[in-house]
Amino acid sequence: MPAWNRITKTGICQAIQRWEKLESLTMPTIAHPPYIMEEISRSCKNFSQLKIMGTFDVHFASAIASHLPKLKVLSVRCSIITREALLLILNFMDDLEVLNISHCLLLESLSAAGRKQVFRELDHTILEKASRLREFFQCQSSLCTTCQRMIKDEGLMRWYQYETWFWRQDEVSSLDLGDYGRLFDEDVSKGFQD
């Protein structure tokens, strides 16, 4: 999906209405997600996989749980995610089979001063709820390059600073566009040279 500031609400809803066979979508965070989740629910009956890149808060999690309760795969890889949003997804998305929170900046909450309270390890409650999933991906390695990028970028990944294919990667194989993305980039580059 393009940057949300480059397309109108009406434009994206009209596009989704034409994507009846849409099964999967990779998208950036949007300020008001309910309208797009509602349109996907109404127009795309086979929709089952969603990848979010950016901030995944309780507002976003609520929109997904309300409008896409049958979602099977969710990746919020390289995003800021709040504990409350994570618990909402784990508590209310009964059909969810795969969840990827790898390389996320996990926030306990915002302090009264507006500071981010980051937690490094998932507590027993989250791990127990995630154990029902078929696959649960997480990374909390201090040596991980991607996690280091997240910390450096303060949780708002600056995708434009990294390799052009970097955003296409995912630990969830059905959402990983790594090789396809590299082939696409090569085809586009070759087309410009011809």
N, C-alpha and C positions, 0 to 999 in steps of 0.2 A: 504494500500500500504506500502511496505517496505521503509526504508530510501533510498533516491535517490542516495546516494553514494555507495549503495550496488547492484545496477542494472544498466546496460548500457542502453543508449538511444535505441539501436536496440532491446535489450531484452524487454524493456517495450512496445515498439511499436508492436513487434511480439505478446506479450501477449494480448494487447488490440485488435489486429486483430482477435484473437480467442474468444473474449468476445462479440460476436455479440449481445447478449441479455442483456448486461450490462445496467442498468437503473440508478444506483446510485454508487457513489464512495466517500470514505473518504481518503484524501491524505495530506501529508505534503507539505509545500511550496517547490517549485523548482526554481532554478535560471533562467531557460529559459523555461517558460510554453507553448509557442505557439505550439511546436511540439506535446506535449501530448494532448492538446486541439484539435488540427487538426486531430490527429489519432482517438480520441474519436468521433469527428464529422463524420469522414469518415466511421468508422467501427461499431459504436454503435447507430443505428437509434432510439432506444427507450430511449436513455439517457436523463434524466430530472432532476437529483438531484446531487449536488456537495457540499461536505464539505471540506473546506480548514483549515488546522491547521498550523499556523506560521505567516508569513508576507504576507499581501495582499496589494500590492502596485498598482500603475496605470499600470505597465507592465503586472501584472497578470490579472487585471480587463480587460485590452484591449484584452488579449488573449482569455478570456472567451466571451467577447462581440463579438469578431470577428468570433470565431469558434463555439461557442455554443449559438447563439442568441435565441434559443427556450428553453433554460434552464428555468425550472419552480421554482426550489427550490435551494437556495444558502445559506449555512451557513459558516460564517467565525468566528464562536464562538471562544473565547480565542485566538484571533489573534491581530497583529498590523495591523491597517487599516488606510490608509491616507484618508483625506477628498476628495481629487481628485479622488481616486479609488472608493469611495462610490458614489460620484456624477456621475461618468462615468457609473457605473452599473445602477443607478436609471434613468439616462437620456437615455440610449441606449438599455436596456434590456426590451423591451416592453412586452414580454411574461412572465417575472418573476412575480411569484405570492407570494412567501414566501422568506423573507430575515431575517437572524438571525445575528445580530452584538452584541449579548449579551457578556458581560465580555471582550469586546475588549479594547485595548489601542488605542484610537482615536487620530491620529496625524493631526494637522493642516498642518504642513510642517516641513521640516528640516531647521533650521536656517543656516546662512552663516558659523557659527562655528561648524555646524554638530549636534547641540543639538536638541533633540526632543521637539516640541512644542505641548503639549497634550491639547486637549480640552475636557471638561467634559460634556457639554450639547450640544445636537444637535441643530443647528440653524433652523430658520423657513423654509429656502429653502429646507434643507434635510427632515425635517418633512413633508412638503407639498408634496414633490416628493414621499416619502414613503407612504403617505396616500392612494395612488392608489393600493397598494399591498393588497392582501387578508389577509396576516399576516406579521407583522413586529415586530421582537423581539429585545429588547435592555435592558440592565441593567446598571444603573449608580448609584447604591446604594453604598455608602461608607461602609456599613455594610456587603456587600456581600463577603463571603469567597473566592469565585472564582475570583472576581475582585481584592481582596487583593492579591491573588496569582499572578495575572497578573502584578500588580504594583511591588510586590517584585521581580518578575522575569524580570522586565523591558520590558514587552511585549513579551518576547520570553519564552513561557511556558516551564518549565523544567518538562515534563511529567513523566520522570523516577523517580522524587522525590515524586510523589503523588500515590494515590491508583491505582492499575492496571486497574481498570474499569473506571477511571475518564475521559479519552479521549473519551470513548464511549458515554458519555452523550450528549444530545442536547435538546434544547427547541423545536425544530421541531420534532414532534412525529415520522415521517417517517425516520428520521436520528438517532433517539435515540436507541442505542443498549445496554442500561443500563442493563436490566434484561437478555437479551440474552448473553451479555458479562460475566456477573457473572456466568450464567449456563455453559458457555463455559469454563471459568477458573476452575470451580468446576470439570467438566468432564476431563479436561487436568490433573488437580492435582490428581484426582482419578486414572486416567490411569497410572500415574507415580508410584502410590502406589501399584498397582496390580502386 
